[in-house]
Amino acid sequence: MSEKASSSGRPATCCADQDGIHQVFRALSHPTRLTILEFLSDRPEASCGDIVSALPLAQSTVSQHLQVLKDTGILTCTVHGRSCYYTLDRAVVGEAKLQVDELWQRFKSE
């Protein structure tokens, strides 16, 4: 049974979750968002105010970056009173790593 090609010429069954992984890597491609992830990597959670205090950026700018990370699932948010506490979802980052590893294995085998 042959696979049908998509408009891009790739098999239609290839990379079924390609849009999801694309969004994760898009989110990871900005230096400020990587800095936020580094900040969160060694603490269980942090409020927007905590993160703003660690960066030389306006609160509104940090909030926009947090929203991108939250929209992709890299961060989760738990509301405590009037504050949102952000947590790194290591499973999402781990899944992205697995997909890169799989792609790398395909490159190596060609």
C-alpha positions in Angstrom: 0.0 0.0 0.0 1.5 3.3 -1.0 1.3 6.5 1.0 -0.4 9.6 -0.5 1.7 12.7 -0.7 0.6 15.9 0.9 0.8 19.2 -1.0 4.4 19.6 0.3 5.3 16.3 -1.4 5.8 14.5 1.9 3.8 11.3 2.7 0.5 12.3 4.4 1.2 10.0 7.3 4.5 11.6 8.1 4.8 13.7 11.2 1.1 13.6 12.1 1.7 16.0 15.0 4.0 18.2 13.0 2.0 21.4 13.7 2.2 20.8 17.4 6.0 20.2 17.4 6.4 23.3 15.1 4.6 25.4 17.7 6.8 24.1 20.5 10.0 24.9 18.5 8.7 28.3 17.5 8.1 29.0 21.2 11.6 27.7 22.1 13.2 29.8 19.3 13.1 33.2 21.2 15.9 34.0 23.6 13.6 35.5 26.2 11.5 32.4 26.3 14.5 30.3 26.7 15.6 32.5 29.6 12.2 32.1 31.2 12.5 28.3 30.8 16.0 28.3 32.4 14.6 30.4 35.3 11.7 27.9 35.8 13.9 24.8 35.4 15.4 25.0 38.9 12.2 25.9 40.8 8.9 24.2 41.1 6.9 27.3 40.1 7.1 31.0 39.8 4.6 33.9 39.5 4.7 36.4 36.7 6.1 38.9 39.2 8.9 36.5 40.1 9.8 36.1 36.4 9.6 39.8 35.7 12.0 40.5 38.6 14.6 38.2 37.0 14.4 39.8 33.6 15.2 43.3 32.3 11.8 43.5 30.5 8.5 45.1 31.1 5.7 43.1 32.7 3.6 43.3 29.6 6.5 41.9 27.5 7.1 39.0 29.9 3.4 38.3 30.0 3.3 38.0 26.2 6.2 35.5 26.3 4.5 33.5 29.1 1.3 33.3 27.0 3.2 31.9 24.0 4.8 29.2 26.3 1.4 28.5 27.9 -0.4 28.2 24.6 2.0 25.6 23.4 1.7 23.6 26.6 5.3 24.1 27.7 4.1 26.0 30.8 1.1 25.4 32.9 -0.5 28.0 35.1 -2.1 27.5 38.5 -4.1 30.4 40.0 -3.5 31.2 43.6 -5.6 34.2 44.6 -4.9 36.9 42.1 -1.6 35.5 40.9 -0.8 32.9 38.3 2.0 30.5 39.1 3.8 29.0 36.1 5.3 25.5 36.1 7.5 24.0 33.4 5.7 20.9 31.8 8.8 18.7 31.3 6.7 16.1 29.5 6.0 18.5 26.6 9.7 19.5 26.3 10.6 15.8 26.6 8.2 14.9 23.8 9.8 17.5 21.6 13.2 16.0 22.4 12.0 12.6 21.4 10.7 13.8 18.1 14.0 15.5 17.4 15.8 12.3 18.3 13.6 10.3 16.0 14.2 12.7 13.1 18.0 12.6 13.8 17.9 8.8 13.7 16.2 9.0 10.2 18.9 11.4 9.0 21.7 9.1 10.3 20.2 6.0 8.6 20.0 7.6 5.2 
